[in-house]
Amino acid sequence: MSDTQRSHWLQTLQDRVNMFAEQFELDEVETGAFRDFVVTTARDQFKVGNKNGIGWAFKQMREGKMTPRPAQQPV
């Protein structure tokens, strides 16, 4: 994932948190704590999902059900 995509994903998430915080009239401290909680949880879940996906892919390759793709050359 490129830095631009990552930044866009994070910015979108933060924008949604801010809209939610405004809806419930949270102050700056509450909004910051809520934002930190949401972003940390999202990152942790992504890491777990990514790790599980990689493990699954390697298992499929070991079992011969999948062949590795050649690495793509940078543009």
C-alpha positions as a Markdown table, in Angstrom:
| # | Residue | x | y | z |
|---|---|---|---|---|
| 1 | Met | 0.0 | 0.0 | 0.0 |
| 2 | Ser | 1.4 | 3.4 | -0.9 |
| 3 | Asp | 1.9 | 6.2 | 1.5 |
| 4 | Thr | -0.9 | 8.2 | -0.3 |
| 5 | Gln | -3.4 | 5.3 | 0.1 |
| 6 | Arg | -2.4 | 4.8 | 3.7 |
| 7 | Ser | -2.7 | 8.5 | 4.4 |
| 8 | His | -6.1 | 8.6 | 2.6 |
| 9 | Trp | -7.3 | 5.7 | 4.7 |
| 10 | Leu | -6.2 | 7.3 | 7.9 |
| 11 | Gln | -7.6 | 10.7 | 7.0 |
| 12 | Thr | -11.0 | 9.2 | 6.1 |
| 13 | Leu | -11.1 | 7.3 | 9.4 |
| 14 | Gln | -10.1 | 10.4 | 11.4 |
| 15 | Asp | -12.8 | 12.5 | 9.5 |
| 16 | Arg | -15.4 | 9.9 | 10.4 |
| 17 | Val | -14.3 | 10.0 | 14.1 |
| 18 | Asn | -14.5 | 13.8 | 14.1 |
| 19 | Met | -18.1 | 13.7 | 12.6 |
| 20 | Phe | -19.1 | 11.2 | 15.3 |
| 21 | Ala | -17.5 | 13.3 | 18.0 |
| 22 | Glu | -19.3 | 16.4 | 16.8 |
| 23 | Gln | -22.6 | 14.5 | 16.7 |
| 24 | Phe | -22.2 | 13.6 | 20.4 |
| 25 | Glu | -20.7 | 16.9 | 21.3 |
| 26 | Leu | -17.4 | 15.5 | 22.7 |
| 27 | Asp | -14.8 | 18.0 | 23.8 |
| 28 | Glu | -11.3 | 18.0 | 22.4 |
| 29 | Val | -9.9 | 15.7 | 25.1 |
| 30 | Glu | -12.7 | 13.2 | 24.7 |
| 31 | Thr | -12.4 | 13.4 | 20.9 |
| 32 | Gly | -8.6 | 12.8 | 21.0 |
| 33 | Ala | -9.1 | 9.8 | 23.3 |
| 34 | Phe | -11.8 | 8.4 | 21.1 |
| 35 | Arg | -9.7 | 8.9 | 18.0 |
| 36 | Asp | -6.7 | 7.2 | 19.5 |
| 37 | Phe | -8.8 | 4.3 | 20.6 |
| 38 | Val | -10.4 | 3.8 | 17.1 |
| 39 | Val | -7.1 | 4.2 | 15.2 |
| 40 | Thr | -5.2 | 1.9 | 17.5 |
| 41 | Thr | -7.9 | -0.7 | 17.3 |
| 42 | Ala | -8.1 | -0.5 | 13.5 |
| 43 | Arg | -4.3 | -0.8 | 13.1 |
| 44 | Asp | -4.2 | -3.8 | 15.5 |
| 45 | Gln | -7.0 | -5.5 | 13.6 |
| 46 | Phe | -5.3 | -4.9 | 10.3 |
| 47 | Lys | -2.1 | -6.4 | 11.6 |
| 48 | Val | -3.8 | -9.5 | 12.8 |
| 49 | Gly | -5.8 | -9.9 | 9.6 |
| 50 | Asn | -2.7 | -9.4 | 7.5 |
| 51 | Lys | -0.7 | -11.9 | 9.5 |
| 52 | Asn | -3.4 | -14.5 | 9.2 |
| 53 | Gly | -3.7 | -13.9 | 5.5 |
| 54 | Ile | 0.0 | -14.3 | 5.0 |
| 55 | Gly | 0.0 | -17.5 | 7.0 |
| 56 | Trp | -2.9 | -18.8 | 5.0 |
| 57 | Ala | -1.2 | -18.0 | 1.7 |
| 58 | Phe | 2.1 | -19.7 | 2.7 |
| 59 | Lys | 0.2 | -22.8 | 3.9 |
| 60 | Gln | -1.6 | -22.9 | 0.5 |
| 61 | Met | 1.8 | -22.7 | -1.3 |
| 62 | Arg | 3.2 | -25.5 | 0.9 |
| 63 | Glu | 0.2 | -27.7 | 0.1 |
| 64 | Gly | 0.7 | -26.9 | -3.7 |
| 65 | Lys | -2.7 | -25.3 | -3.9 |
| 66 | Met | -1.2 | -21.9 | -4.9 |
| 67 | Thr | 1.9 | -20.8 | -6.7 |
| 68 | Pro | 3.8 | -17.6 | -5.8 |
| 69 | Arg | 3.5 | -14.6 | -8.0 |
| 70 | Pro | 6.8 | -13.1 | -9.3 |
| 71 | Ala | 7.7 | -9.9 | -7.6 |
| 72 | Gln | 6.6 | -6.8 | -9.5 |
| 73 | Gln | 9.2 | -4.3 | -10.6 |
| 74 | Pro | 8.8 | -0.8 | -9.3 |
| 75 | Val | 7.6 | 1.7 | -11.9 |
